Amino acid sequence: MSFFRPEIEAMQGYTPGEQPQAGKFIKLNTNENPYPPSPAVPLAIQTAAQTLVRYPDPVGTAFRQRAAEVLGVEPDWILCGNGSDDILTIVTRAFVGPGQSIRLPYPSYILYRTLAQLQGARWQEIPFQPDWSLPAAFTEGTDELKLVFLPNPNSPTGTVLSPEEVLAIAERLPCPLVVDEAYVDFAEQSCIDLVKENEKILVSRTLSKSYALAGLRFGFLVAQPHLIAELIKVKDSYNCDALSLAAATAAIDDQAWLQANVEKVKASRKRLLQGVRRLGFTAPDSQANFVWCVHEKPVKPLYEQLKASRILVRYMNYPDWGEGLRISVGDDGQIDACLSLLETLLK
């Protein structure tokens, strides 16, 4: 006898990228930042550690105030979360019920499917066109459609839609559009300002990538205040702990560190793109901190041989789309090691 809902038994569950627990690896598989975070972060954590006998601020007031200044909105336009995955979960729980549906581009972040399954909902995947734009079908309304996810920049491709394209999509949709900007600090444009133009647009962000805080688990959402007020009802009472709130506030306060870090990553991204293309890979221009690599030869053996040499990249195989390697942008030494081994393997 099973005690679980049928939806839970039927689903496979989301599988994160490998996190080896022993030995030394060059880790280019989960889009982590290769550099340590702002020096202000550990200092903030040390200070916050003195107050752990108290519950944290349930809405993260200090972070909301500083983030609002950085982003050009008011604090009540911001919702804090335990990573952007928590934000995506809150939004899905709030908008989508059993038997209803979400929509997402294909290929994209596979967690969206899992969130639909957890709700007993359906998901519809609309394939990108060859130029990485989205067809008209992406904006078609149905009675069951309650939420649309749009990762921008997209994973695993690193490609983007312009703010003008995103606004046009939102205006045609009958439901909220979550623009998942996990990698946007490495891109040329953001959709944050669109939140003021159209209440259906919600923008999620994370501190895992550009702020080098993947181990902290902190993300946030920007949306119009009446939406944030309702979403607060859905989140866990204290979904962000005192250490993460303090660290996130210190991180977003140090915009000079952020800009310097982003420029280093973008410079290394350019070297990585040039390197993989020189080796015969097809790789679209990326506006994230990774590169999507497709080759005329099968790439799974390359992934396995890299792993055997203690270099981790992400192998992905999408039905009806194809396989590829998603290679995170490491530091220059890590990139050189990966490219050098790939060159040997492809001879």
PyMOL commands that set and color helices and strands:
alter all, ss='L'
color gray80, all
select helices_A, chain A and resi 6-10+40-51+61-71+75-77+84-95+111-118+136-139+163-172+184-186+194-197+225-232+242-253+255-278+300-308+332-345
alter helices_A, ss='H'
color red, helices_A
select strands_A, chain A and resi 26-28+78-81+101-106+122-127+145-151+177-180+201-206+219-222+290-293+311-318+322-328
alter strands_A, ss='S'
color yellow, strands_A
deselect
rebuild
show_as cartoon
